[in-house]
Amino acid sequence: MTTYNQTIEYLYSKAPMFQNVGNRAYKEGLSNTVILDNMTGHPHKLFKSIHIAGTNGKGSVSHTLAGILQSTGLRVGLYTSPHLVDFRERIRINGQPIEQNFVIKFIEDYKDVIEDIKPSFFEITTAMAFSYFAEREVDVAVIETGLGGRLDCTNIIKPVLSVITNIGFDHTAFLGNTLEQIANEKAGIIKPKTPVVIGEYTPETKAVFEAKASETASNIDFAQDDNLILSEDERTVDSICYHTKYIPSIKSELAGFCQRINANTILHSVEALRKIGFKISDNDILRGFSSVIELTGLRGRWQKVSTHPLIVCDTAHNSHGIKHIAEQLQQYLENGLYSNIRIVIGMVKDKDISETLSLLPKSAKYYFTQASIERSMSASEIQKIAISLGLHGNTYNTVPQAIAAARAEASANDFIFVGGSTFIVSDLLSMVEFFIQG
């Protein structure tokens, strides 16, 4: 019998992941998705869904909404990408990853069609997720887009709510070179007479969203225009307390600076769900925020992985996301909370390296490295660009080597940040010392 590992190797070989090889793995359009949907019996029609798109924050918003809905007693599917350690992280029900046997059987059942139409990795995975959620009879599934929205293969669903977190410059080769173009692609998830929540907007993107909502007769809520987060305090590395308009105190496990914006988007999304009949109590909201990691298995969002010295990782991977990381690190430097800031960083070839690096603190010590995927930019190339921007440090061929060097040089009161790419975090969490089974 085929093993799980053999099945995953077959999947990777037949349909290489975008996260590993980049542009070569991308297939535009919904034709393969429609074929797979027909073959699997239109499983997405058998459960309610919430659709989430955006340049950054999709993962945090998706997982926290799933945690809140789980807290109401619903059976909740969660489909996200990419995975950090194990493929099964992408497809969960009430926080539990998809069973290995389901993955094996799905690939065996549809191997002929996979060989025939040669779908992308994400197209296969999406069909698998929808089939799993239908077979396991979820009440609702939180579905995160892979790339864009309009032509993303998740966009066959008819959700009860659409959420667009924000718009920034990322994947411009596919989505466009202007914010308006990118917003137009993301706005493709707005469906007829379906409420939509927009987390953040710019003047350019707001007009796009308003036009699409008007065209589809959809009620649109710009969360940015009504900040439900009044203040925050009790911030630690791995928790924060928000004081909001309607709930006096919400403790969240996600303490990155960007999470305040995400929290406002989530609260607006909850209100939208309440308006269409979801029974969500304030206690459900409190539990969803305070236990999101336990409830959903979320990792890699300002995650503390070691205490002495303190090591935190984050999957932010573009300038729109890194700016919040940079702000947080700069505040640590200015407040003197830590003796030194050490940054283990690597990036991929198809990102704007210079813009992202220019945001980071010049007084930190850098450990330039590369993840174990084909898309990785070499550590020496990153170092060359970094030096031109006033950042200094040595190069390391692997993430474990960079981590080891940073730890060896750190004092007990140093802060080590690991990031720049989802795949740097993946390599960190795959290390035996930091590994957490999905």
C-alpha positions as CSV (number, residue, x, y, z in Angstrom):
1,M,0.0,0.0,0.0
2,T,1.2,3.5,-0.8
3,T,2.4,5.4,2.3
4,Y,1.7,9.0,3.2
5,N,5.3,10.0,2.5
6,Q,5.1,8.3,-1.0
7,T,1.8,10.1,-1.7
8,I,3.3,13.5,-0.8
9,E,6.4,12.9,-2.9
10,Y,4.2,12.0,-5.8
11,L,2.1,15.2,-5.3
12,Y,5.2,17.3,-5.1
13,S,6.8,15.7,-8.2
14,K,3.6,15.9,-10.4
15,A,2.6,19.3,-9.2
16,P,5.5,21.4,-7.8
17,M,4.5,23.8,-5.1
18,F,4.5,27.6,-5.9
19,Q,6.2,28.1,-2.5
20,N,9.2,26.0,-3.8
21,V,9.6,26.9,-7.4
22,G,7.6,30.1,-7.8
23,N,6.2,31.2,-11.2
24,R,6.5,27.8,-12.9
25,A,3.9,26.3,-10.5
26,Y,1.3,29.0,-11.2
27,K,-1.7,28.1,-13.5
28,E,-4.1,31.0,-14.3
29,G,-7.8,30.4,-14.7
30,L,-10.4,28.1,-13.3
31,S,-10.7,25.4,-16.0
32,N,-8.8,22.7,-14.0
33,T,-10.7,23.7,-10.9
34,V,-14.0,23.2,-12.6
35,I,-13.0,19.8,-13.9
36,L,-11.8,18.7,-10.4
37,D,-15.0,20.1,-8.9
38,N,-17.1,18.1,-11.3
39,M,-15.2,15.0,-10.7
40,T,-15.5,15.3,-6.9
41,G,-19.2,16.1,-7.0
42,H,-19.2,19.8,-6.2
43,P,-18.3,19.3,-2.5
44,H,-18.1,23.1,-1.8
45,K,-21.8,23.3,-2.1
46,L,-22.3,21.1,1.0
47,F,-21.1,23.5,3.6
48,K,-21.2,27.2,4.3
49,S,-17.9,29.1,3.7
50,I,-16.1,32.4,4.5
51,H,-13.7,33.6,1.9
52,I,-10.6,35.5,2.9
53,A,-8.1,37.4,0.6
54,G,-5.5,40.1,1.0
55,T,-1.8,40.8,0.7
56,N,-1.0,40.2,4.4
57,G,-2.9,39.1,7.5
58,K,-5.0,36.4,5.8
59,G,-3.6,33.6,8.0
60,S,-4.1,35.5,11.3
61,V,-7.6,36.6,10.4
62,S,-8.5,33.1,9.0
63,H,-7.3,31.2,12.1
64,T,-8.8,33.6,14.6
65,L,-12.2,33.6,12.9
66,A,-12.0,29.8,12.8
67,G,-11.1,29.8,16.5
68,I,-14.1,32.0,17.4
69,L,-16.5,29.9,15.3
70,Q,-15.1,26.7,17.0
71,S,-15.8,28.3,20.3
72,T,-19.5,28.5,19.4
73,G,-19.7,24.7,19.1
74,L,-19.6,24.6,15.3
75,R,-17.6,22.1,13.4
76,V,-15.2,24.4,11.5
77,G,-13.0,23.6,8.4
78,L,-9.9,25.7,7.8
79,Y,-8.0,25.9,4.5
80,T,-4.8,28.0,4.5
81,S,-1.4,28.0,2.8
82,P,1.4,27.6,2.7
83,H,2.3,24.9,5.3
84,L,5.4,25.3,7.4
85,V,6.4,21.7,8.3
86,D,3.7,19.2,7.2
87,F,1.4,19.4,4.2
88,R,-1.6,18.5,6.4
89,E,-1.4,21.9,8.2
90,R,-3.2,23.3,5.2
91,I,-6.5,21.4,5.8
92,R,-7.9,21.3,9.3
93,I,-11.2,20.6,11.1
94,N,-11.5,22.1,14.5
95,G,-7.7,22.5,14.6
96,Q,-6.9,18.9,13.7
97,P,-5.0,18.3,10.5
98,I,-6.4,16.2,7.7
99,E,-5.8,12.5,8.2
100,Q,-2.9,10.9,6.3
101,N,-5.3,8.1,5.1
102,F,-7.6,10.7,3.5
103,V,-4.7,12.3,1.6
104,I,-3.5,8.9,0.4
105,K,-7.0,7.8,-0.8
106,F,-7.8,11.1,-2.5
107,I,-4.6,11.0,-4.6
108,E,-5.2,7.4,-5.4
109,D,-8.8,8.0,-6.4
110,Y,-8.0,10.9,-8.7
111,K,-4.6,9.9,-10.0
112,D,-5.9,9.4,-13.5
113,V,-7.4,12.9,-13.7
114,I,-4.2,14.4,-12.2
115,E,-2.1,12.6,-14.9
116,D,-4.6,13.7,-17.6
117,I,-5.2,17.4,-16.9
118,K,-2.0,18.1,-14.9
119,P,-3.5,20.5,-12.4
120,S,-1.3,22.7,-10.2
121,F,-0.4,21.7,-6.6
122,F,-2.9,24.3,-5.3
123,E,-5.7,23.1,-7.5
124,I,-5.3,19.5,-6.3
125,T,-5.0,20.6,-2.7
126,T,-8.1,22.8,-2.9
127,A,-10.2,20.0,-4.4
128,M,-8.9,17.7,-1.6
129,A,-9.8,20.3,1.1
130,F,-13.4,20.8,-0.2
131,S,-13.9,17.1,-0.5
132,Y,-12.6,16.5,3.0
133,F,-14.8,19.2,4.5
134,A,-17.9,17.9,2.8
135,E,-17.2,14.2,3.8
136,R,-16.6,15.2,7.4
137,E,-19.7,17.4,7.4
138,V,-18.3,20.7,8.6
139,D,-20.8,23.4,9.5
140,V,-18.7,26.2,8.0
141,A,-15.2,26.4,6.4
142,V,-12.9,29.4,6.5
143,I,-11.2,29.4,3.1
144,E,-8.1,31.5,2.4
145,T,-7.2,32.3,-1.2
146,G,-3.8,31.2,-2.5
147,L,-2.9,34.0,-4.8
148,G,-5.1,36.9,-5.8
149,G,-8.8,36.2,-5.8
150,R,-10.6,36.6,-9.1
151,L,-8.8,33.6,-10.8
152,D,-7.8,31.8,-7.6
153,C,-9.1,28.2,-7.6
154,T,-10.9,28.7,-4.3
155,N,-13.1,31.2,-6.1
156,I,-15.7,28.7,-7.1
157,I,-17.3,28.9,-3.6
158,K,-20.3,31.1,-2.8
159,P,-19.4,32.3,0.7
160,V,-21.7,33.8,3.3
161,L,-19.0,36.5,3.9
162,S,-16.0,37.8,2.0
163,V,-13.1,39.4,3.8
164,I,-10.2,41.3,2.2
165,T,-7.6,42.2,4.7
166,N,-5.5,44.7,2.8
167,I,-3.7,45.5,-0.5
168,G,0.0,45.8,-0.9
169,F,2.6,45.1,-3.6
170,D,3.2,41.3,-3.8
171,H,3.0,38.8,-6.7
172,T,3.0,41.7,-9.1
173,A,3.9,39.4,-12.0
174,F,0.4,37.9,-11.7
175,L,-1.8,40.5,-10.1
176,G,-0.6,43.8,-11.6
177,N,1.9,46.6,-11.0
178,T,-0.5,49.1,-9.4
179,L,-2.6,48.9,-6.2
180,E,-5.7,49.3,-8.3
181,Q,-4.9,46.3,-10.4
182,I,-4.1,44.2,-7.4
183,A,-7.2,45.3,-5.6
184,N,-9.3,44.4,-8.7
185,E,-7.9,40.8,-8.6
186,K,-8.6,40.5,-4.8
187,A,-12.1,42.1,-5.3
188,G,-12.9,39.1,-7.4
189,I,-14.0,37.2,-4.3
190,I,-16.9,39.7,-3.7
191,K,-20.0,37.8,-4.6
192,P,-23.6,39.0,-5.4
193,K,-25.5,40.2,-2.4
194,T,-22.9,38.8,-0.1
195,P,-21.5,41.0,2.7
196,V,-17.8,42.0,2.5
197,V,-15.4,43.4,5.1
198,I,-12.4,45.4,4.0
199,G,-9.7,45.6,6.7
200,E,-7.5,48.4,5.2
201,Y,-7.7,50.5,2.1
202,T,-6.0,53.3,0.3
203,P,-7.8,55.9,-1.9
204,E,-6.8,53.9,-5.0
205,T,-8.1,50.6,-3.6
206,K,-11.3,51.9,-1.9
207,A,-12.7,53.0,-5.2
208,V,-12.2,49.5,-6.7
209,F,-13.9,47.9,-3.8
210,E,-16.8,50.3,-3.8
211,A,-17.4,49.8,-7.5
212,K,-17.3,46.0,-7.2
213,A,-19.7,46.1,-4.2
214,S,-22.1,48.3,-6.2
215,E,-21.9,46.0,-9.2
216,T,-22.7,42.9,-7.0
217,A,-25.2,44.7,-4.7
218,S,-23.1,43.6,-1.7
219,N,-23.1,45.4,1.6
220,I,-19.5,46.6,2.2
221,D,-17.9,47.5,5.6
222,F,-14.6,49.4,5.6
223,A,-13.3,48.3,9.0
224,Q,-10.6,51.1,8.8
225,D,-13.3,53.7,9.1
226,D,-14.5,52.4,12.5
227,N,-11.6,51.2,14.6
228,L,-13.2,49.0,17.3
229,I,-9.8,48.8,19.1
230,L,-9.6,51.8,21.5
231,S,-6.3,51.0,23.2
232,E,-3.9,48.2,24.1
233,D,-1.7,47.3,27.1
234,E,-0.1,44.4,28.9
235,R,2.0,43.7,25.8
236,T,4.5,40.8,26.1
237,V,6.3,38.9,23.4
238,D,3.4,36.4,23.2
239,S,0.3,38.2,24.3
240,I,-1.5,41.5,24.3
241,C,-4.7,42.9,25.7
242,Y,-7.0,45.0,23.5
243,H,-9.7,47.3,24.9
244,T,-12.5,47.7,22.4
245,K,-15.8,49.6,22.0
246,Y,-18.0,46.7,22.9
247,I,-15.8,44.3,24.9
248,P,-13.7,45.9,27.7
249,S,-10.8,43.5,27.5
250,I,-9.7,41.0,24.8
251,K,-6.5,39.1,25.4
252,S,-4.8,37.8,22.2
253,E,-2.1,35.3,21.7
254,L,-0.9,37.1,18.6
255,A,1.2,40.1,19.8
256,G,2.8,41.4,16.6
257,F,2.3,45.1,15.9
258,C,0.3,44.2,12.7
259,Q,-2.2,42.2,14.8
260,R,-4.1,45.3,16.0
261,I,-5.2,46.0,12.5
262,N,-6.1,42.3,12.0
263,A,-8.0,42.3,15.3
264,N,-10.2,45.2,14.1
265,T,-10.9,43.3,10.8
266,I,-11.8,40.2,12.8
267,L,-14.2,42.1,15.0
268,H,-15.9,43.7,12.1
269,S,-16.2,40.2,10.4
270,V,-17.8,38.8,13.6
271,E,-20.4,41.6,13.5
272,A,-21.1,40.8,9.9
273,L,-21.5,37.1,10.7
274,R,-23.9,37.9,13.6
275,K,-26.0,40.0,11.3
276,I,-26.6,37.0,9.0
277,G,-27.5,34.6,11.8
278,F,-24.4,33.2,13.4
279,K,-24.7,32.9,17.2
280,I,-21.4,34.3,18.4
281,S,-21.2,35.4,22.1
282,D,-18.6,37.7,23.5
283,N,-17.2,34.8,25.4
284,D,-16.7,33.0,22.0
285,I,-14.7,36.0,20.8
286,L,-12.6,36.1,24.0
287,R,-11.8,32.4,23.6
288,G,-11.0,32.6,19.9
289,F,-8.5,35.4,20.5
290,S,-6.9,34.0,23.7
291,S,-6.6,30.4,22.5
292,V,-6.2,30.7,18.7
293,I,-2.9,28.7,18.7
294,E,-4.4,25.9,20.7
295,L,-7.7,25.9,18.8
296,T,-6.3,26.1,15.3
297,G,-2.6,25.1,15.3
298,L,-1.5,28.5,14.0
299,R,2.2,29.0,14.0
300,G,4.8,31.5,12.7
301,R,3.1,34.7,13.6
302,W,5.4,36.5,16.0
303,Q,5.9,33.1,17.6
304,K,8.3,32.7,20.6
305,V,10.2,29.5,20.1
306,S,12.9,29.9,22.7
307,T,13.4,31.9,25.9
308,H,17.2,31.9,26.7
309,P,18.0,33.7,24.5
310,L,14.6,34.9,23.3
311,I,13.9,33.7,19.8
312,V,10.9,34.9,17.9
313,C,9.9,34.1,14.3
314,D,7.4,35.6,11.9
315,T,6.3,34.7,8.3
316,A,6.0,38.3,7.1
317,H,7.7,38.3,3.7
318,N,7.1,41.6,1.9
319,S,7.6,45.3,2.7
320,H,3.9,45.7,3.6
321,G,4.3,43.1,6.3
322,I,7.9,43.7,7.3
323,K,7.2,47.3,8.1
324,H,5.4,46.2,11.3
325,I,8.2,43.9,12.2
326,A,10.7,46.7,11.8
327,E,8.6,49.0,13.9
328,Q,8.5,46.5,16.7
329,L,12.2,45.7,16.6
330,Q,13.0,49.5,16.5
331,Q,10.9,50.0,19.6
332,Y,12.7,47.3,21.4
333,L,16.0,49.0,20.6
334,E,14.8,52.4,21.6
335,N,13.3,51.1,24.9
336,G,16.5,49.2,25.8
337,L,14.4,46.1,26.5
338,Y,17.2,43.9,25.1
339,S,21.0,44.2,25.0
340,N,21.2,43.4,21.3
341,I,18.9,42.7,18.4
342,R,20.1,39.8,16.2
343,I,18.2,39.2,12.9
344,V,18.4,35.9,11.0
345,I,17.0,36.7,7.6
346,G,16.5,35.1,4.2
347,M,14.3,36.0,1.3
348,V,13.1,34.6,-2.1
349,K,14.2,35.7,-5.5
350,D,10.8,37.1,-6.6
351,K,10.4,39.7,-3.8
352,D,11.5,43.3,-3.6
353,I,14.5,42.7,-1.5
354,S,15.8,46.2,-1.4
355,E,12.6,47.8,-0.2
356,T,12.1,45.3,2.5
357,L,15.7,45.4,3.8
358,S,15.6,49.2,3.9
359,L,13.0,49.1,6.6
360,L,15.1,47.1,9.1
361,P,17.1,48.6,11.9
362,K,20.8,49.3,11.0
363,S,22.0,48.8,14.5
364,A,21.0,45.1,14.6
365,K,23.5,42.3,13.9
366,Y,22.5,40.3,10.8
367,Y,22.9,36.6,9.9
368,F,22.1,36.3,6.2
369,T,20.9,32.9,5.1
370,Q,18.8,30.9,2.7
371,A,15.9,28.5,3.0
372,S,16.1,24.9,1.6
373,I,14.0,25.7,-1.5
374,E,14.8,26.5,-5.1
375,R,13.3,30.0,-4.9
376,S,15.7,31.1,-2.2
377,M,18.0,34.1,-2.9
378,S,21.6,33.2,-2.0
379,A,22.8,34.5,1.4
380,S,25.7,36.3,-0.3
381,E,23.4,38.1,-2.7
382,I,21.2,39.3,0.2
383,Q,24.3,40.4,2.1
384,K,25.5,42.4,-0.9
385,I,22.2,44.3,-1.1
386,A,22.0,44.7,2.7
387,I,25.5,46.2,2.9
388,S,24.5,48.8,0.3
389,L,21.7,49.8,2.7
390,G,23.8,49.9,5.8
391,L,23.0,46.5,7.3
392,H,25.9,44.3,8.3
393,G,26.5,40.7,9.2
394,N,27.9,37.3,8.0
395,T,26.4,34.7,5.6
396,Y,25.4,31.2,6.4
397,N,24.4,28.4,4.0
398,T,21.5,27.1,6.0
399,V,19.0,28.3,8.6
400,P,20.3,25.9,11.3
401,Q,23.8,27.3,10.8
402,A,22.6,30.9,11.1
403,I,20.5,30.1,14.2
404,A,23.5,28.3,15.8
405,A,25.8,31.3,15.1
406,A,23.2,33.8,16.5
407,R,22.7,31.8,19.6
408,A,26.4,31.3,20.2
409,E,27.0,35.0,20.0
410,A,23.9,36.1,22.0
411,S,23.8,37.0,25.7
412,A,20.9,35.9,27.9
413,N,19.2,39.3,27.4
414,D,19.5,39.4,23.6
415,F,16.6,39.2,21.2
416,I,16.9,37.0,18.1
417,F,14.4,37.5,15.3
418,V,14.1,34.9,12.5
419,G,12.2,35.7,9.3
420,G,12.1,37.5,6.0
421,S,10.4,34.6,4.3
422,T,7.8,31.9,5.2
423,F,10.4,29.3,4.3
424,I,13.0,30.6,6.7
425,V,10.5,30.1,9.4
426,S,9.6,26.7,8.0
427,D,13.3,25.6,8.2
428,L,13.5,26.9,11.8
429,L,10.4,25.0,12.9
430,S,11.6,21.9,11.1
431,M,14.7,21.8,13.3
432,V,14.5,19.0,15.9
433,E,14.8,21.5,18.8
434,F,11.9,23.6,17.6
435,F,9.8,21.1,15.8
436,I,6.1,21.0,16.7
437,Q,4.0,18.3,15.0
438,G,1.2,20.0,12.9
